[in-house]
């Protein structure tokens, strides 16, 4: 299911963004 993969990628990118902001 490509849609499920899209959700996983979106969550992954958001997680990286939050970690980047918190790690700053």
C-alpha distance matrix in Angstrom:
0.0 3.8 5.4 5.5 6.7 9.0 10.4 11.2 12.9 14.7 16.0 17.0 19.0 20.6 21.6 23.2 25.0 26.4 27.5 29.2 31.0 32.1 33.1 35.3
3.8 0.0 3.8 5.4 5.0 6.3 8.8 9.8 10.5 12.3 14.3 15.1 16.5 18.4 19.8 21.1 22.6 24.4 25.7 26.9 28.8 30.2 31.2 33.1
5.4 3.8 0.0 3.8 5.3 5.0 6.4 8.8 9.9 10.6 12.5 14.2 15.5 16.6 18.4 20.1 21.2 22.7 24.4 25.8 27.2 28.7 30.1 31.8
5.5 5.4 3.8 0.0 3.8 5.4 5.1 6.3 8.7 9.9 10.7 12.3 14.4 15.5 16.5 18.6 20.1 21.2 22.6 24.4 26.0 27.0 28.3 30.4
6.7 5.0 5.3 3.8 0.0 3.8 5.4 5.0 6.2 8.6 9.9 10.4 12.3 14.2 15.2 16.6 18.4 20.0 21.0 22.5 24.5 25.7 26.6 28.6
9.0 6.3 5.0 5.4 3.8 0.0 3.8 5.4 5.1 6.1 8.6 9.7 10.6 12.2 14.1 15.4 16.5 18.3 19.9 21.1 22.7 24.3 25.5 27.1
10.4 8.8 6.4 5.1 5.4 3.8 0.0 3.8 5.5 5.1 6.1 8.5 10.0 10.5 12.1 14.3 15.3 16.4 18.2 19.9 21.1 22.4 23.9 25.8
11.2 9.8 8.8 6.3 5.0 5.4 3.8 0.0 3.8 5.5 5.2 6.0 8.7 10.0 10.4 12.4 14.3 15.3 16.4 18.3 20.1 21.0 22.0 24.3
12.9 10.5 9.9 8.7 6.2 5.1 5.5 3.8 0.0 3.8 5.5 4.9 6.2 8.6 9.8 10.6 12.4 14.3 15.3 16.4 18.5 19.9 20.7 22.6
14.7 12.3 10.6 9.9 8.6 6.1 5.1 5.5 3.8 0.0 3.8 5.4 5.2 6.2 8.5 10.0 10.6 12.3 14.2 15.3 16.7 18.4 19.7 21.3
16.0 14.3 12.5 10.7 9.9 8.6 6.1 5.2 5.5 3.8 0.0 3.8 5.5 5.1 6.0 8.6 9.8 10.4 12.1 14.0 15.3 16.3 17.8 19.9
17.0 15.1 14.2 12.3 10.4 9.7 8.5 6.0 4.9 5.4 3.8 0.0 3.8 5.5 5.1 6.3 8.7 10.0 10.6 12.3 14.4 15.4 16.2 18.4
19.0 16.5 15.5 14.4 12.3 10.6 10.0 8.7 6.2 5.2 5.5 3.8 0.0 3.8 5.4 5.1 6.2 8.7 9.9 10.5 12.5 14.3 15.1 16.6
20.6 18.4 16.6 15.5 14.2 12.2 10.5 10.0 8.6 6.2 5.1 5.5 3.8 0.0 3.8 5.4 5.0 6.2 8.6 9.7 10.6 12.3 13.9 15.4
21.6 19.8 18.4 16.5 15.2 14.1 12.1 10.4 9.8 8.5 6.0 5.1 5.4 3.8 0.0 3.8 5.4 5.2 6.1 8.5 9.9 10.5 11.9 14.1
23.2 21.1 20.1 18.6 16.6 15.4 14.3 12.4 10.6 10.0 8.6 6.3 5.1 5.4 3.8 0.0 3.8 5.5 5.1 6.0 8.6 9.9 10.2 12.1
25.0 22.6 21.2 20.1 18.4 16.5 15.3 14.3 12.4 10.6 9.8 8.7 6.2 5.0 5.4 3.8 0.0 3.8 5.5 5.0 6.2 8.6 9.8 10.7
26.4 24.4 22.7 21.2 20.0 18.3 16.4 15.3 14.3 12.3 10.4 10.0 8.7 6.2 5.2 5.5 3.8 0.0 3.8 5.4 5.1 6.1 8.3 9.9
27.5 25.7 24.4 22.6 21.0 19.9 18.2 16.4 15.3 14.2 12.1 10.6 9.9 8.6 6.1 5.1 5.5 3.8 0.0 3.8 5.5 5.1 5.7 8.4
29.2 26.9 25.8 24.4 22.5 21.1 19.9 18.3 16.4 15.3 14.0 12.3 10.5 9.7 8.5 6.0 5.0 5.4 3.8 0.0 3.8 5.5 5.1 6.2
31.0 28.8 27.2 26.0 24.5 22.7 21.1 20.1 18.5 16.7 15.3 14.4 12.5 10.6 9.9 8.6 6.2 5.1 5.5 3.8 0.0 3.8 5.5 5.3
32.1 30.2 28.7 27.0 25.7 24.3 22.4 21.0 19.9 18.4 16.3 15.4 14.3 12.3 10.5 9.9 8.6 6.1 5.1 5.5 3.8 0.0 3.8 5.4
33.1 31.2 30.1 28.3 26.6 25.5 23.9 22.0 20.7 19.7 17.8 16.2 15.1 13.9 11.9 10.2 9.8 8.3 5.7 5.1 5.5 3.8 0.0 3.8
35.3 33.1 31.8 30.4 28.6 27.1 25.8 24.3 22.6 21.3 19.9 18.4 16.6 15.4 14.1 12.1 10.7 9.9 8.4 6.2 5.3 5.4 3.8 0.0
